[in-house]
Amino acid sequence: MASPIFLLLILTFFSFKISPAHSFLVLPLSHSVSTTQFNTTHLLLKSYAARSASRFRRHRQVSLPLSPGSDYTLSLSLGSQTISLYMDTGSDVVWLPCHPFECILCEGKYSPSSITNPGPLNLTSATTVGCKSAACSAVHSSLPSSDLCAIAKCPLETIEISDCKSFPCPPFYYAYGDGSFVAELYEDTFSIPMSRPPLKLPKFTFGCANSALGEPIGVAGFGRGLLSLPAQLANKSPDIGNYFSYCLVSHGFDPTRFHRPSPLVLGRYDEIKSRKQFAQSRVLYTYTPMLDNPKHPYFYCVGLESISIGNTRIQAPTSLKRVDGRGNGGMVVDSGTTFTMLPKKFYNSVVREFASQIGSGRRRASRVEERTGLSPCYYGNRGEKKLMGNVPQLAFHFVGNSTVAMPRKNYLYEFYDGDAKRKVGCLMLMDGGDEADSDGGPAGLLGNYQQQGFEVAYDLELKRVGFARRKCASLWDTLN
């Protein structure tokens, strides 16, 4: 779901040239918290928790791309317009609001005057996509061209002779975690003006929405679908489109804090052999294979074998390790959801072990749990220099002998509770519900809070996801 709590920042692109044969682009992702709607940490955490749960439930209930990237925005150019969109690995379509634009139930999320994107309908270079195109079939869940031509009111005799090219693709409906929109497909020139040499796609396909429910800002889908931004780039430049990574700068939940840009890298910058720190970066990755999902082909699904709490390893259920023939199971790596979601029984096992290793001397912060939606939360002991100094190490063990050890701040959020006048720490994992009560779909989800401080690489050619510890702010500075 598009977040109401982030300010949209218009940013610029940066580009670096490796060699005549290989290039990569570095884009800034912004993460900025609104200081008006959520003026306390409790309310902010509550909003994140609710949106994470909503997004995960929708992932499991419908066979549509769900929830746009709620936390991070990037900029690109379509035609002569520079626009900012949410970046999301959990969906596979690029769309933006177009004038005239009506957003239902968007009070407080935006003001019409703040939308600077005039939209492709105002651009003379934009053209509609035909109902016989592969893009039209893809956005309508692979409907045959004859059906799409009929929906577009193409005459029967024209359908019979397969001559519907002049009829536009019918409007499509797209559902998100707490909103939706209806859009039409258009084509226009996609470009990154500051790249050297300039990168242009003369026919970039995107959705143009004139109406939306709770979704005032567009989305750049980075999923595995035909219409995602990486897929369209790959058709023009495989070096850039078949591999991308991002490194999320650690973000707290302080509404007044300014957040450094997080680098989004299109292409393999570790091919720079003259820079030793980059040439050696490949060995720092731990990779796990992508799992194909027949029901949700756009998801980046991976298998989770277990989670370690200290020296205790807790085996994950079979549903988290693989995806079955109906598209159920696996864990989705998602840039657009904040917290990691685990099946109820597995989550309870992890929490029990975490609590037992912390010890019974810790006082549960029950009121904080009620106000934030997170659990368990513990108060620090008075006089402690460091809150909860005995916190055990948490690590994810993925299929393929891939272990990702989490830094403490990725699973325990510590802040000052003004009511109790004490510090409090909350475990940043969430109960994804009982699998028996669901309609199928992914069994778990790896949220962006657990991804912060790692460079997460999506190797679409070798079908694997990699993790490498990084100082993301330093990486941004180095690449620029």
KOLDOKE-147714 format. One record per residue (C-alpha): x, y, z; residue number from 1; residue in three letters. Coordinates in steps of 0.5 Angstrom, whole numbers, plus 500, padded with zeros to 3 digits. Layout:
! residues N
ATOM	X	Y	Z	num	residuo
ATOM	X	Y	Z	NUM	ALA
...
//
This chain:
! residues 480
ATOM	X	Y	Z	num	residuo
ATOM	500	500	500	1	MET
ATOM	503	507	498	2	ALA
ATOM	505	510	505	3	SER
ATOM	501	516	507	4	PRO
ATOM	507	518	512	5	ILE
ATOM	513	519	507	6	PHE
ATOM	514	526	504	7	LEU
ATOM	515	525	496	8	LEU
ATOM	522	528	494	9	LEU
ATOM	524	530	487	10	ILE
ATOM	531	527	486	11	LEU
ATOM	536	527	481	12	THR
ATOM	540	521	477	13	PHE
ATOM	547	519	478	14	PHE
ATOM	551	515	473	15	SER
ATOM	557	512	472	16	PHE
ATOM	561	509	466	17	LYS
ATOM	565	502	467	18	ILE
ATOM	567	501	460	19	SER
ATOM	564	501	453	20	PRO
ATOM	561	494	454	21	ALA
ATOM	559	495	461	22	HIS
ATOM	555	500	465	23	SER
ATOM	551	501	471	24	PHE
ATOM	547	507	474	25	LEU
ATOM	546	509	481	26	VAL
ATOM	539	512	483	27	LEU
ATOM	538	515	490	28	PRO
ATOM	532	512	494	29	LEU
ATOM	529	517	499	30	SER
ATOM	526	515	505	31	HIS
ATOM	523	521	509	32	SER
ATOM	518	521	515	33	VAL
ATOM	512	526	515	34	SER
ATOM	512	530	521	35	THR
ATOM	505	532	521	36	THR
ATOM	501	526	521	37	GLN
ATOM	505	521	526	38	PHE
ATOM	508	526	531	39	ASN
ATOM	510	520	536	40	THR
ATOM	514	514	535	41	THR
ATOM	508	509	538	42	HIS
ATOM	503	512	532	43	LEU
ATOM	509	511	527	44	LEU
ATOM	510	504	529	45	LEU
ATOM	503	502	529	46	LYS
ATOM	502	505	522	47	SER
ATOM	508	501	520	48	TYR
ATOM	505	494	523	49	ALA
ATOM	498	495	521	50	ALA
ATOM	501	496	514	51	ARG
ATOM	506	490	514	52	SER
ATOM	500	486	516	53	ALA
ATOM	495	488	511	54	SER
ATOM	500	488	505	55	ARG
ATOM	502	480	507	56	PHE
ATOM	495	478	508	57	ARG
ATOM	493	481	501	58	ARG
ATOM	499	478	498	59	HIS
ATOM	496	471	501	60	ARG
ATOM	489	472	498	61	GLN
ATOM	489	475	491	62	VAL
ATOM	493	473	485	63	SER
ATOM	495	480	483	64	LEU
ATOM	501	484	485	65	PRO
ATOM	500	487	492	66	LEU
ATOM	502	494	495	67	SER
ATOM	507	499	492	68	PRO
ATOM	513	501	496	69	GLY
ATOM	511	505	502	70	SER
ATOM	518	507	504	71	ASP
ATOM	523	509	498	72	TYR
ATOM	522	513	492	73	THR
ATOM	526	514	486	74	LEU
ATOM	526	519	480	75	SER
ATOM	525	518	472	76	LEU
ATOM	523	521	466	77	SER
ATOM	518	520	461	78	LEU
ATOM	517	524	455	79	GLY
ATOM	519	531	458	80	SER
ATOM	517	530	465	81	GLN
ATOM	521	528	471	82	THR
ATOM	517	524	476	83	ILE
ATOM	518	521	483	84	SER
ATOM	515	514	484	85	LEU
ATOM	515	509	490	86	TYR
ATOM	520	503	488	87	MET
ATOM	517	496	490	88	ASP
ATOM	520	489	489	89	THR
ATOM	513	486	490	90	GLY
ATOM	509	489	484	91	SER
ATOM	511	489	477	92	ASP
ATOM	508	495	473	93	VAL
ATOM	510	502	473	94	VAL
ATOM	504	507	474	95	TRP
ATOM	503	514	475	96	LEU
ATOM	497	519	477	97	PRO
ATOM	495	523	471	98	CYS
ATOM	491	529	470	99	HIS
ATOM	485	530	471	100	PRO
ATOM	487	525	477	101	PHE
ATOM	482	524	483	102	GLU
ATOM	484	520	489	103	CYS
ATOM	478	517	493	104	ILE
ATOM	480	517	501	105	LEU
ATOM	486	520	500	106	CYS
ATOM	485	526	505	107	GLU
ATOM	491	528	509	108	GLY
ATOM	496	524	504	109	LYS
ATOM	497	529	499	110	TYR
ATOM	494	536	496	111	SER
ATOM	492	536	489	112	PRO
ATOM	497	542	488	113	SER
ATOM	503	538	490	114	SER
ATOM	502	533	485	115	ILE
ATOM	508	536	480	116	THR
ATOM	507	530	475	117	ASN
ATOM	502	533	469	118	PRO
ATOM	501	526	466	119	GLY
ATOM	502	523	460	120	PRO
ATOM	495	525	457	121	LEU
ATOM	498	532	457	122	ASN
ATOM	504	529	453	123	LEU
ATOM	504	530	446	124	THR
ATOM	509	524	445	125	SER
ATOM	505	519	449	126	ALA
ATOM	501	514	445	127	THR
ATOM	496	508	447	128	THR
ATOM	498	501	447	129	VAL
ATOM	494	496	443	130	GLY
ATOM	490	491	445	131	CYS
ATOM	493	486	441	132	LYS
ATOM	500	487	444	133	SER
ATOM	504	483	449	134	ALA
ATOM	504	488	454	135	ALA
ATOM	496	489	454	136	CYS
ATOM	495	481	455	137	SER
ATOM	500	481	461	138	ALA
ATOM	497	487	465	139	VAL
ATOM	490	483	464	140	HIS
ATOM	493	477	467	141	SER
ATOM	495	474	460	142	SER
ATOM	488	474	457	143	LEU
ATOM	488	472	450	144	PRO
ATOM	488	478	445	145	SER
ATOM	481	476	442	146	SER
ATOM	478	477	449	147	ASP
ATOM	482	484	450	148	LEU
ATOM	479	486	443	149	CYS
ATOM	472	484	445	150	ALA
ATOM	473	488	451	151	ILE
ATOM	476	494	447	152	ALA
ATOM	469	494	443	153	LYS
ATOM	473	491	437	154	CYS
ATOM	468	489	431	155	PRO
ATOM	467	482	431	156	LEU
ATOM	469	481	424	157	GLU
ATOM	476	485	425	158	THR
ATOM	477	480	431	159	ILE
ATOM	476	474	426	160	GLU
ATOM	481	477	422	161	ILE
ATOM	486	479	427	162	SER
ATOM	486	486	425	163	ASP
ATOM	485	490	432	164	CYS
ATOM	491	493	432	165	LYS
ATOM	488	500	432	166	SER
ATOM	484	499	438	167	PHE
ATOM	487	501	445	168	PRO
ATOM	488	496	451	169	CYS
ATOM	482	496	455	170	PRO
ATOM	483	500	462	171	PRO
ATOM	486	495	468	172	PHE
ATOM	484	494	475	173	TYR
ATOM	490	494	480	174	TYR
ATOM	489	492	487	175	ALA
ATOM	494	494	493	176	TYR
ATOM	494	492	501	177	GLY
ATOM	489	498	502	178	ASP
ATOM	488	501	496	179	GLY
ATOM	487	500	488	180	SER
ATOM	487	504	482	181	PHE
ATOM	484	504	475	182	VAL
ATOM	489	505	469	183	ALA
ATOM	490	505	462	184	GLU
ATOM	497	503	458	185	LEU
ATOM	501	508	455	186	TYR
ATOM	508	508	451	187	GLU
ATOM	513	514	452	188	ASP
ATOM	520	515	452	189	THR
ATOM	524	513	458	190	PHE
ATOM	530	517	460	191	SER
ATOM	536	518	465	192	ILE
ATOM	538	525	462	193	PRO
ATOM	544	525	466	194	MET
ATOM	547	518	464	195	SER
ATOM	553	518	460	196	ARG
ATOM	552	516	454	197	PRO
ATOM	544	518	455	198	PRO
ATOM	540	512	457	199	LEU
ATOM	533	512	453	200	LYS
ATOM	528	507	452	201	LEU
ATOM	523	510	446	202	PRO
ATOM	517	505	448	203	LYS
ATOM	517	505	455	204	PHE
ATOM	510	502	457	205	THR
ATOM	507	504	464	206	PHE
ATOM	500	505	467	207	GLY
ATOM	496	512	467	208	CYS
ATOM	491	513	472	209	ALA
ATOM	486	518	473	210	ASN
ATOM	482	515	479	211	SER
ATOM	485	511	485	212	ALA
ATOM	483	509	492	213	LEU
ATOM	488	511	497	214	GLY
ATOM	494	511	492	215	GLU
ATOM	496	518	491	216	PRO
ATOM	503	517	488	217	ILE
ATOM	505	512	483	218	GLY
ATOM	509	506	483	219	VAL
ATOM	516	503	480	220	ALA
ATOM	515	496	480	221	GLY
ATOM	521	492	480	222	PHE
ATOM	518	485	480	223	GLY
ATOM	519	479	475	224	ARG
ATOM	514	481	471	225	GLY
ATOM	514	483	463	226	LEU
ATOM	512	490	465	227	LEU
ATOM	517	492	471	228	SER
ATOM	522	497	470	229	LEU
ATOM	528	492	470	230	PRO
ATOM	525	487	465	231	ALA
ATOM	524	493	460	232	GLN
ATOM	531	496	461	233	LEU
ATOM	533	489	460	234	ALA
ATOM	530	489	453	235	ASN
ATOM	535	495	451	236	LYS
ATOM	541	494	456	237	SER
ATOM	541	487	459	238	PRO
ATOM	548	489	463	239	ASP
ATOM	543	494	467	240	ILE
ATOM	536	490	467	241	GLY
ATOM	538	483	469	242	ASN
ATOM	542	485	475	243	TYR
ATOM	540	491	480	244	PHE
ATOM	541	492	488	245	SER
ATOM	540	497	493	246	TYR
ATOM	543	498	500	247	CYS
ATOM	538	501	505	248	LEU
ATOM	541	506	509	249	VAL
ATOM	539	504	517	250	SER
ATOM	532	508	518	251	HIS
ATOM	529	509	525	252	GLY
ATOM	522	512	527	253	PHE
ATOM	524	519	529	254	ASP
ATOM	519	523	525	255	PRO
ATOM	524	529	525	256	THR
ATOM	530	525	523	257	ARG
ATOM	533	527	516	258	PHE
ATOM	535	520	512	259	HIS
ATOM	541	520	507	260	ARG
ATOM	539	517	500	261	PRO
ATOM	540	509	499	262	SER
ATOM	543	507	493	263	PRO
ATOM	539	503	488	264	LEU
ATOM	544	500	483	265	VAL
ATOM	542	498	476	266	LEU
ATOM	548	494	473	267	GLY
ATOM	554	490	476	268	ARG
ATOM	558	496	479	269	TYR
ATOM	563	490	482	270	ASP
ATOM	566	489	475	271	GLU
ATOM	570	495	476	272	ILE
ATOM	577	491	477	273	LYS
ATOM	581	497	478	274	SER
ATOM	577	498	485	275	ARG
ATOM	579	493	490	276	LYS
ATOM	574	494	494	277	GLN
ATOM	569	493	489	278	PHE
ATOM	573	487	485	279	ALA
ATOM	573	483	492	280	GLN
ATOM	565	485	493	281	SER
ATOM	563	479	490	282	ARG
ATOM	566	474	495	283	VAL
ATOM	562	478	500	284	LEU
ATOM	555	476	498	285	TYR
ATOM	551	470	500	286	THR
ATOM	546	468	495	287	TYR
ATOM	540	464	495	288	THR
ATOM	536	461	489	289	PRO
ATOM	530	465	487	290	MET
ATOM	524	460	487	291	LEU
ATOM	519	460	481	292	ASP
ATOM	512	461	483	293	ASN
ATOM	506	459	478	294	PRO
ATOM	501	463	482	295	LYS
ATOM	505	470	483	296	HIS
ATOM	511	470	478	297	PRO
ATOM	513	477	479	298	TYR
ATOM	515	475	487	299	PHE
ATOM	522	474	489	300	TYR
ATOM	521	468	493	301	CYS
ATOM	526	465	497	302	VAL
ATOM	526	459	501	303	GLY
ATOM	528	460	509	304	LEU
ATOM	531	454	512	305	GLU
ATOM	531	456	519	306	SER
ATOM	532	462	524	307	ILE
ATOM	538	462	529	308	SER
ATOM	537	465	536	309	ILE
ATOM	544	465	539	310	GLY
ATOM	546	458	539	311	ASN
ATOM	539	455	538	312	THR
ATOM	537	454	531	313	ARG
ATOM	529	453	530	314	ILE
ATOM	527	449	524	315	GLN
ATOM	522	453	519	316	ALA
ATOM	516	449	517	317	PRO
ATOM	516	446	510	318	THR
ATOM	512	452	507	319	SER
ATOM	517	457	508	320	LEU
ATOM	522	452	505	321	LYS
ATOM	519	451	498	322	ARG
ATOM	513	453	493	323	VAL
ATOM	508	448	491	324	ASP
ATOM	505	447	484	325	GLY
ATOM	499	452	486	326	ARG
ATOM	504	458	488	327	GLY
ATOM	503	457	496	328	ASN
ATOM	509	457	500	329	GLY
ATOM	516	461	500	330	GLY
ATOM	518	467	503	331	MET
ATOM	518	474	499	332	VAL
ATOM	523	479	499	333	VAL
ATOM	520	485	499	334	ASP
ATOM	522	492	499	335	SER
ATOM	515	495	500	336	GLY
ATOM	513	492	507	337	THR
ATOM	517	494	513	338	THR
ATOM	517	488	518	339	PHE
ATOM	518	481	517	340	THR
ATOM	512	476	517	341	MET
ATOM	513	469	519	342	LEU
ATOM	507	464	520	343	PRO
ATOM	504	464	527	344	LYS
ATOM	507	457	530	345	LYS
ATOM	514	459	527	346	PHE
ATOM	513	466	530	347	TYR
ATOM	511	464	537	348	ASN
ATOM	517	459	537	349	SER
ATOM	522	464	535	350	VAL
ATOM	519	469	540	351	VAL
ATOM	519	464	546	352	ARG
ATOM	526	462	545	353	GLU
ATOM	528	470	544	354	PHE
ATOM	524	471	551	355	ALA
ATOM	528	465	554	356	SER
ATOM	535	468	552	357	GLN
ATOM	533	475	555	358	ILE
ATOM	531	472	561	359	GLY
ATOM	525	473	566	360	SER
ATOM	528	479	570	361	GLY
ATOM	526	483	564	362	ARG
ATOM	519	487	565	363	ARG
ATOM	515	486	559	364	ARG
ATOM	512	493	556	365	ALA
ATOM	505	491	555	366	SER
ATOM	502	498	554	367	ARG
ATOM	508	499	549	368	VAL
ATOM	506	493	545	369	GLU
ATOM	498	495	545	370	GLU
ATOM	500	502	542	371	ARG
ATOM	505	500	537	372	THR
ATOM	502	493	535	373	GLY
ATOM	509	490	536	374	LEU
ATOM	511	484	541	375	SER
ATOM	515	483	545	376	PRO
ATOM	517	489	548	377	CYS
ATOM	521	490	554	378	TYR
ATOM	523	496	559	379	TYR
ATOM	531	497	560	380	GLY
ATOM	533	496	567	381	ASN
ATOM	534	503	570	382	ARG
ATOM	542	505	571	383	GLY
ATOM	543	501	564	384	GLU
ATOM	548	504	560	385	LYS
ATOM	546	500	554	386	LYS
ATOM	539	497	554	387	LEU
ATOM	538	490	554	388	MET
ATOM	546	488	553	389	GLY
ATOM	544	481	553	390	ASN
ATOM	540	481	547	391	VAL
ATOM	542	474	543	392	PRO
ATOM	544	474	536	393	GLN
ATOM	539	473	530	394	LEU
ATOM	540	470	524	395	ALA
ATOM	536	467	518	396	PHE
ATOM	538	461	514	397	HIS
ATOM	536	461	507	398	PHE
ATOM	536	455	502	399	VAL
ATOM	543	454	499	400	GLY
ATOM	547	454	505	401	ASN
ATOM	546	462	505	402	SER
ATOM	546	465	512	403	THR
ATOM	545	472	514	404	VAL
ATOM	546	474	521	405	ALA
ATOM	542	480	523	406	MET
ATOM	546	486	526	407	PRO
ATOM	542	488	533	408	ARG
ATOM	538	494	530	409	LYS
ATOM	535	490	525	410	ASN
ATOM	531	486	529	411	TYR
ATOM	531	490	536	412	LEU
ATOM	528	497	536	413	TYR
ATOM	530	501	542	414	GLU
ATOM	527	508	543	415	PHE
ATOM	525	512	549	416	TYR
ATOM	518	511	552	417	ASP
ATOM	516	518	555	418	GLY
ATOM	510	515	559	419	ASP
ATOM	514	510	563	420	ALA
ATOM	521	515	563	421	LYS
ATOM	525	509	561	422	ARG
ATOM	528	506	554	423	LYS
ATOM	524	500	551	424	VAL
ATOM	526	495	546	425	GLY
ATOM	521	491	541	426	CYS
ATOM	522	485	537	427	LEU
ATOM	521	487	530	428	MET
ATOM	518	481	527	429	LEU
ATOM	511	480	526	430	MET
ATOM	506	474	527	431	ASP
ATOM	503	473	520	432	GLY
ATOM	497	469	522	433	GLY
ATOM	495	461	522	434	ASP
ATOM	497	458	515	435	GLU
ATOM	491	454	516	436	ALA
ATOM	486	460	516	437	ASP
ATOM	489	463	510	438	SER
ATOM	487	462	502	439	ASP
ATOM	494	460	500	440	GLY
ATOM	500	464	498	441	GLY
ATOM	507	466	500	442	PRO
ATOM	508	463	507	443	ALA
ATOM	513	469	510	444	GLY
ATOM	515	476	508	445	LEU
ATOM	522	479	509	446	LEU
ATOM	521	486	510	447	GLY
ATOM	525	492	509	448	ASN
ATOM	527	493	516	449	TYR
ATOM	531	487	516	450	GLN
ATOM	534	489	510	451	GLN
ATOM	537	495	512	452	GLN
ATOM	545	495	512	453	GLY
ATOM	545	490	507	454	PHE
ATOM	546	491	500	455	GLU
ATOM	541	486	497	456	VAL
ATOM	542	484	490	457	ALA
ATOM	537	481	485	458	TYR
ATOM	541	477	479	459	ASP
ATOM	535	476	474	460	LEU
ATOM	540	472	470	461	GLU
ATOM	542	467	475	462	LEU
ATOM	536	467	479	463	LYS
ATOM	538	468	485	464	ARG
ATOM	538	474	491	465	VAL
ATOM	544	476	495	466	GLY
ATOM	546	479	501	467	PHE
ATOM	552	483	503	468	ALA
ATOM	553	487	509	469	ARG
ATOM	555	494	507	470	ARG
ATOM	555	501	510	471	LYS
ATOM	550	504	505	472	CYS
ATOM	551	511	507	473	ALA
ATOM	558	510	505	474	SER
ATOM	557	506	499	475	LEU
ATOM	553	512	496	476	TRP
ATOM	558	517	498	477	ASP
ATOM	563	512	494	478	THR
ATOM	559	511	488	479	LEU
ATOM	558	519	487	480	ASN
//
